[in-house]
């Protein structure tokens, strides 16, 4: 970034710092006030979009932050937020953005990934949880942190529903223990990423996860 202010999924770009991305990397740079970006690549596709959902996302963050402030005052659990939607609608992106915004407010939310098909925290076929203490690295993502990971062994919850539900319940227990153990994490809450299976058995799995994480 040559000038101005911009961010990638809630993590701020630093002016005049060079970021090197691997081949095939994708992402969106957003600016509230305007910026100048210099791109260097042999093959690159870039476009400018005027209409984005960032205003809605910021409103979501503001609502969650109000809940965290109330949780601070009352010494109660902060918001436990589950992001639900069909495939390729931006659930992971929204999770990352909300987590980064929370970290920029000096919060310590827990990120839970229940999407065994993609694997935001670890490899596909796993469920995981991660304590977010600072905005994610723009290039490395979550890879430089130490998550809690449960092995499931399939890329779809439907491959073994009972095992999947059991792991979700156990992961929820561990996360609740972490909320009780740290006041800052307790008020910061949890943000949960889910898979894109939202009908039939998929809906029942989402319901089970919602009950497990309360």
C-alpha positions as CSV (number, residue, x, y, z in Angstrom):
1,X,0.0,0.0,0.0
2,X,1.5,3.3,-1.1
3,X,-0.9,5.7,0.6
4,X,-4.2,5.8,2.5
5,X,-5.7,3.2,4.7
6,X,-7.0,-0.3,3.8
7,X,-7.5,-3.7,5.2
8,X,-7.8,-7.4,4.1
9,X,-10.6,-9.2,6.0
10,X,-10.3,-6.8,8.9
11,X,-6.5,-6.9,9.2
12,X,-5.0,-3.5,8.5
13,X,-2.4,-3.1,5.7
14,X,0.8,-1.3,6.7
15,X,1.9,1.5,4.4
16,X,5.0,0.8,2.3
17,X,5.3,-2.8,3.6
18,X,5.6,-5.5,0.8
19,X,3.4,-8.5,1.1
20,X,4.2,-11.6,-0.8
21,X,1.4,-14.0,-1.6
22,X,1.7,-17.6,-3.0
23,X,0.6,-18.4,-6.5
24,X,-3.2,-18.6,-6.9
25,X,-3.9,-16.5,-3.8
26,X,-7.2,-14.6,-3.7
27,X,-8.4,-11.8,-1.5
28,X,-10.2,-8.5,-1.2
29,X,-8.7,-5.2,-0.2
30,X,-11.2,-2.8,1.4
31,X,-10.8,0.9,2.2
32,X,-13.2,3.2,4.1
33,X,-11.3,6.4,3.1
34,X,-9.4,5.5,-0.1
35,X,-5.9,4.2,-0.8
36,X,-3.3,3.6,-3.4
37,X,-2.2,0.0,-4.0
38,X,0.8,-1.2,-6.0
39,X,0.5,-4.8,-7.4
40,X,3.4,-6.7,-8.9
41,X,2.7,-10.0,-10.6
42,X,3.0,-11.8,-14.0
43,X,-0.6,-12.8,-14.1
44,X,-3.1,-11.0,-12.0
45,X,-6.8,-10.1,-12.2
46,X,-7.9,-7.1,-10.2
47,X,-11.2,-5.1,-10.2
48,X,-12.8,-2.3,-8.2
49,X,-16.3,-2.9,-6.7
50,X,-18.3,0.0,-5.3
51,X,-21.1,-2.0,-3.6
52,X,-19.9,-4.3,-0.8
53,X,-21.5,-5.8,2.4
54,X,-18.9,-4.2,4.6
55,X,-21.4,-1.7,6.1
56,X,-23.6,-4.7,7.3
57,X,-20.5,-6.5,8.6
58,X,-19.4,-3.4,10.6
59,X,-22.9,-3.2,12.1
60,X,-22.6,-6.9,13.1
61,X,-19.3,-6.1,14.8
62,X,-20.8,-3.1,16.6
63,X,-23.7,-5.2,17.9
64,X,-21.3,-7.9,19.2
65,X,-19.1,-5.3,20.8
66,X,-22.1,-3.8,22.7
67,X,-22.8,-7.4,24.0
68,X,-19.2,-7.8,25.1
69,X,-19.3,-4.5,27.0
70,X,-22.4,-5.7,28.8
71,X,-20.8,-9.0,29.5
72,X,-17.8,-7.2,31.0
73,X,-20.1,-5.3,33.4
74,X,-22.1,-8.3,34.4
75,X,-19.3,-10.9,34.4
76,X,-21.3,-13.1,32.0
77,X,-20.4,-14.9,28.8
78,X,-20.0,-12.7,25.8
79,X,-21.9,-13.3,22.5
80,X,-21.6,-16.8,21.1
81,X,-22.2,-16.3,17.3
82,X,-22.7,-19.0,14.7
83,X,-22.3,-18.1,11.1
84,X,-24.7,-20.2,9.0
85,X,-25.3,-20.3,5.2
86,X,-25.0,-22.5,2.1
87,X,-21.8,-23.2,0.2
88,X,-19.6,-20.3,-1.0
89,X,-21.6,-17.4,0.6
90,X,-18.7,-16.0,2.5
91,X,-19.1,-17.6,6.0
92,X,-15.3,-18.0,6.5
93,X,-14.6,-14.5,5.3
94,X,-17.2,-13.0,7.7
95,X,-15.8,-15.1,10.6
96,X,-12.2,-13.8,9.9
97,X,-13.4,-10.2,9.6
98,X,-15.4,-10.3,12.9
99,X,-12.5,-12.0,14.7
100,X,-10.0,-9.4,13.4
101,X,-12.2,-6.5,14.4
102,X,-12.6,-8.0,17.9
103,X,-8.9,-8.4,18.3
104,X,-8.4,-4.8,17.2
105,X,-10.6,-3.8,20.1
106,X,-8.3,-5.8,22.5
107,X,-10.7,-8.7,22.8
108,X,-9.8,-12.4,23.0
109,X,-12.6,-14.3,21.2
110,X,-12.4,-18.0,20.5
111,X,-12.7,-19.1,16.8
112,X,-14.4,-22.4,16.3
113,X,-14.3,-24.1,12.9
114,X,-16.9,-26.9,12.4
115,X,-16.5,-27.0,8.6
116,X,-14.6,-30.3,8.0
117,X,-14.7,-29.8,4.2
118,X,-12.5,-26.6,4.1
119,X,-10.4,-26.5,7.3
120,X,-9.8,-22.8,8.2
121,X,-7.9,-23.7,11.3
122,X,-6.2,-26.9,10.3
123,X,-6.5,-29.4,7.4
124,X,-9.8,-30.7,6.0
125,X,-11.3,-33.5,8.0
126,X,-10.8,-31.8,11.3
127,X,-12.7,-29.6,13.8
128,X,-10.8,-27.0,15.7
129,X,-10.8,-24.0,18.0
130,X,-8.3,-21.1,18.3
131,X,-7.9,-18.3,20.8
132,X,-7.6,-15.1,18.8
133,X,-5.4,-12.5,20.6
134,X,-4.4,-10.4,17.7
135,X,-5.5,-9.8,14.1
136,X,-4.5,-12.6,11.8
137,X,-1.4,-12.4,9.6
138,X,-2.4,-11.2,6.2
139,X,-0.2,-13.8,4.4
140,X,0.0,-16.7,6.8
141,X,-3.6,-16.6,8.1
142,X,-4.1,-18.7,11.2
143,X,-1.2,-21.1,10.3
144,X,1.3,-19.6,12.7
145,X,-0.9,-20.1,15.8
146,X,-1.4,-23.2,18.0
147,X,-5.0,-24.4,17.7
148,X,-6.9,-27.2,19.4
149,X,-7.8,-29.8,16.7
150,X,-10.0,-32.9,16.8
151,X,-9.5,-35.5,14.0
152,X,-12.7,-36.5,12.3
153,X,-11.3,-38.1,9.1
154,X,-14.0,-37.2,6.6
155,X,-14.7,-34.1,4.5
156,X,-18.4,-34.2,5.1
157,X,-20.4,-34.4,8.4
158,X,-22.7,-36.9,6.8
159,X,-20.0,-39.5,6.5
160,X,-20.3,-40.3,10.3
161,X,-23.0,-38.2,11.9
162,X,-22.7,-39.6,15.4
163,X,-18.9,-39.1,15.5
164,X,-19.3,-35.6,14.1
165,X,-21.9,-34.6,16.8
166,X,-19.8,-36.2,19.5
167,X,-16.7,-34.1,18.5
168,X,-18.8,-31.0,18.3
169,X,-20.1,-31.6,21.8
170,X,-16.6,-32.2,23.2
171,X,-15.3,-29.1,21.4
172,X,-18.0,-27.1,23.0
173,X,-17.1,-28.4,26.4
174,X,-13.5,-27.4,26.0
175,X,-14.5,-24.0,24.8
176,X,-16.8,-23.4,27.7
177,X,-13.9,-24.4,30.0
178,X,-11.7,-21.8,28.4
179,X,-14.5,-19.2,28.8
180,X,-14.6,-19.9,32.6
181,X,-10.9,-19.9,32.9
182,X,-10.2,-16.4,31.6
183,X,-12.4,-13.3,32.2
184,X,-11.3,-11.5,29.0
185,X,-12.0,-14.5,26.9
186,X,-15.3,-15.0,28.7
187,X,-16.6,-11.6,27.8
188,X,-15.2,-11.8,24.2
189,X,-17.3,-14.8,23.3
190,X,-17.1,-17.3,20.5
191,X,-17.4,-17.1,16.7
192,X,-18.3,-20.3,15.0
193,X,-17.8,-21.2,11.3
194,X,-20.1,-24.0,10.0
195,X,-20.3,-26.1,6.9
196,X,-22.6,-25.3,3.9
197,X,-25.0,-28.1,4.5
198,X,-28.1,-26.4,5.8
199,X,-31.0,-28.7,4.8
200,X,-32.3,-32.0,6.1
201,X,-29.6,-33.8,8.2
202,X,-27.4,-30.7,7.8
203,X,-30.0,-28.6,9.6
204,X,-30.1,-31.1,12.4
205,X,-26.4,-30.9,12.7
206,X,-26.5,-27.1,13.0
207,X,-29.2,-27.4,15.6
208,X,-27.0,-29.8,17.6
209,X,-24.1,-27.4,17.4
210,X,-26.2,-24.5,18.5
211,X,-27.4,-26.5,21.5
212,X,-23.9,-27.7,22.4
213,X,-22.4,-24.2,22.4
214,X,-25.6,-22.8,24.0
